Amino acid sequence: MKVMVMVKASPSSEAGVMPSETLLAEMGAFNQQLVDAGVMLAGEGLHPSSKGVRVRFSGAGRTVVDGPFAETKELVAGFWMWKVDSMDDAIAWVKRCPNPMLEDSEIEIRPVFEPEDFGEAFTPELREQEERLSR
């Protein structure tokens, strides 16, 4: 199964405080373990929300809202995409992760939709299109 592992933002990450050399080394070692195990598909850290925007959709209308965004606990500071055998496997990996923040932090794990999750609505034509796009 594929999962997205999201590192939740913290007051320090939203303030733009950069990780220490020690934390960068620890996270690099952890990422190398993920790669060596064939788990890690992708992973990146994100700039604070003050450097981002949101696009709100309302019917045909689009409105751009500049960051920062107020609810730090709802923001994402970084992510991984992992290929794991199960949610328990993903949880076990996250438990091995160094604390990614200066303060207490939280990591969220969510399964990524697979083609079979969409049932008959995901026609053979749509499957073929998806395969072409994901190459």
C-alpha positions in Angstrom: 0.0 0.0 0.0 1.1 3.6 -0.6 0.8 6.1 2.2 1.5 9.8 2.6 3.3 10.6 5.8 2.8 14.2 6.8 4.9 16.1 9.3 2.6 18.6 11.0 3.8 22.2 11.3 4.8 23.6 14.6 5.3 27.2 15.9 9.0 27.0 15.1 8.6 25.6 11.6 6.0 28.3 10.8 8.4 30.9 12.2 10.9 29.7 9.6 13.4 28.2 12.2 15.6 25.9 10.3 16.6 22.5 11.6 20.0 22.0 13.3 22.9 20.2 11.6 22.3 17.3 14.1 18.6 17.0 13.1 19.4 17.2 9.4 22.0 14.4 9.9 19.5 12.3 11.9 16.8 12.8 9.3 19.2 12.0 6.5 20.1 8.7 8.2 16.5 7.9 8.7 15.7 8.7 5.1 18.6 6.4 4.0 17.1 3.6 6.0 13.8 4.1 4.3 15.5 4.1 0.9 17.5 1.0 1.7 14.4 -0.8 2.8 12.6 0.2 -0.5 10.0 2.1 1.4 10.6 5.8 0.5 9.2 7.0 -2.8 9.6 10.7 -2.2 10.0 13.2 0.6 10.5 16.9 1.1 10.3 19.6 3.7 8.0 22.6 3.0 8.6 26.3 3.6 6.3 28.1 6.2 2.8 28.9 5.1 3.7 32.6 4.9 5.4 31.7 1.6 2.4 29.8 0.3 -1.0 30.5 -1.1 -4.4 28.8 -1.1 -6.8 28.8 -4.1 -10.4 28.6 -3.0 -13.0 27.2 -5.4 -16.6 28.3 -5.5 -18.4 27.1 -8.6 -16.5 28.6 -11.5 -14.8 31.2 -9.3 -11.3 31.0 -8.0 -9.9 33.2 -5.2 -6.2 33.2 -4.2 -5.5 33.7 -0.5 -1.9 34.5 0.6 -0.4 32.9 3.6 0.4 32.7 6.4 -2.5 30.5 7.6 -3.7 30.7 11.2 -4.1 27.1 12.3 -0.6 25.9 12.7 -1.7 22.5 14.0 -3.5 21.9 10.7 -0.6 22.8 8.4 1.9 20.4 6.9 5.7 21.2 7.2 6.9 18.2 5.2 5.9 14.9 3.7 7.0 11.5 2.6 5.4 9.1 0.1 6.0 5.5 1.2 5.3 2.1 -0.2 4.6 -0.2 2.8 3.0 -3.6 3.4 0.4 -2.3 5.9 -0.6 0.6 8.1 1.1 -1.2 10.9 4.3 -1.2 8.9 4.0 2.6 8.3 3.4 3.2 12.0 6.5 1.2 12.9 8.6 3.3 10.6 7.2 6.6 12.0 8.0 5.4 15.5 11.7 5.1 14.4 11.7 8.7 13.0 13.6 11.4 14.9 11.4 14.1 16.3 11.3 16.4 13.2 10.6 19.6 15.3 12.3 21.6 18.1 9.1 21.1 20.2 6.6 18.3 20.5 5.3 17.3 17.1 2.9 15.1 15.3 3.1 13.0 12.1 0.0 11.9 10.3 -0.2 8.8 8.1 -2.9 8.5 5.4 -3.4 5.8 2.8 -3.3 6.9 -0.8 -6.1 5.9 -3.1 -5.3 2.9 -5.4 -7.2 2.3 -8.7 -9.2 -0.5 -7.2 -10.6 1.9 -4.6 -12.7 3.6 -7.2 -14.6 0.5 -8.4 -16.4 0.5 -11.7 -16.2 4.3 -12.0 -12.5 3.9 -12.8 -13.0 2.6 -16.3 -10.3 0.8 -18.4 -9.9 4.1 -20.4 -9.4 6.1 -17.2 -6.9 3.5 -15.9 -4.9 3.7 -19.2 -4.9 7.5 -18.9 -3.7 7.3 -15.3 -0.9 5.0 -16.3 0.3 7.3 -19.0 0.3 10.3 -16.6 2.2 8.5 -13.9 5.2 7.5 -16.0 
